[in-house]
């Protein structure tokens, strides 16, 4: 397993992982998703046997907050500690920060197992202001 910084040539593989996971919003808005990768300051991929099998994208101020926007490991590679290793690696880059993220009903158990503390969060899209 090799964790390395994201490069623009990686985006087609990230897009494929999003498609396979059924993350339709990221897939539907491919160009915006690619811009988000370009503009985020925490972007890493996980390679195994020369293939991208996972990634993390996040943003940080480097001091207080490290926000994980997406963490995705290919289904065939889950349960091997890749996600945990990836989260630890990025948190070690910004050791004074608190790591925050949103979980789905399917990822909730992973974060609970890793002893993340739940907290309340809110979300609104621009269309919801109408």
SVG drawing of the C-alpha trace seen along z (x, -y; Angstrom):
<svg xmlns="http://www.w3.org/2000/svg" viewBox="-38 -32 42 40">
<polyline fill="none" stroke="black" stroke-width="0.4" points="0.0,0.0 1.3,-3.4 -0.3,-6.7 0.8,-9.6 -0.4,-13.1 -3.1,-13.5 -2.1,-14.4 -4.5,-15.7 -3.9,-12.5 -5.6,-10.6 -9.0,-12.2 -10.4,-9.7 -9.7,-6.9 -11.3,-8.9 -14.3,-9.5 -14.6,-5.7 -14.5,-5.0 -17.3,-7.5 -19.3,-5.9 -18.8,-2.4 -19.8,-3.7 -23.0,-5.3 -22.0,-8.8 -24.3,-10.3 -23.9,-13.9 -20.1,-13.8 -20.4,-11.8 -23.2,-14.1 -21.1,-17.2 -17.8,-15.8 -16.3,-19.1 -17.1,-20.7 -15.8,-17.7 -12.5,-17.9 -12.2,-21.6 -12.8,-20.7 -9.9,-18.3 -7.7,-21.0 -8.7,-23.6 -8.5,-21.4 -5.4,-21.3 -5.7,-17.8 -5.7,-15.4 -4.2,-11.9 -4.7,-8.6 -3.9,-5.0 -2.3,-2.8 -2.0,1.0 -0.2,2.9 -0.1,-0.3 -3.9,-0.8 -5.8,-3.5 -7.9,-1.8 -8.9,-4.7 -8.7,-8.4 -9.3,-11.2 -10.1,-14.8 -10.2,-17.4 -9.6,-21.0 -7.7,-22.4 -6.5,-25.7 -3.5,-23.7 -4.0,-24.6 -7.5,-24.0 -9.7,-22.2 -9.1,-19.3 -12.3,-18.6 -12.6,-15.4 -14.9,-16.0 -14.7,-12.5 -13.0,-9.2 -13.5,-6.3 -12.0,-2.8 -12.9,-0.4 -15.3,2.2 -12.9,5.1 -10.2,3.4 -12.3,2.6 -11.7,4.2 -7.9,4.1 -7.2,1.0 -6.7,-1.3 -9.2,-3.9 -7.9,-4.0 -4.3,-4.3 -5.2,-7.1 -7.0,-9.1 -4.2,-8.7 -1.6,-9.8 -3.4,-13.0 -4.1,-13.8 -0.4,-13.4 0.3,-16.1 -1.8,-18.5 -1.4,-17.3 -3.0,-20.3 -6.2,-20.0 -9.5,-18.3 -10.6,-16.0 -14.2,-16.5 -16.4,-14.9 -19.9,-13.8 -20.9,-10.2 -23.6,-8.4 -25.8,-5.6 -23.5,-3.1 -20.2,-4.7 -21.4,-5.5 -20.2,-2.2 -16.7,-2.6 -16.3,-5.9 -17.8,-4.6 -15.4,-1.7 -12.5,-4.3 -13.9,-6.1 -14.9,-9.3 -17.3,-11.3 -20.7,-12.2 -21.8,-15.8 -24.6,-17.6 -24.1,-19.2 -26.3,-21.1 -26.4,-21.3 -28.1,-23.4 -27.7,-23.7 -28.3,-26.9 -31.5,-25.5 -32.9,-25.1 -32.9,-28.8 -35.7,-29.1"/>
</svg>
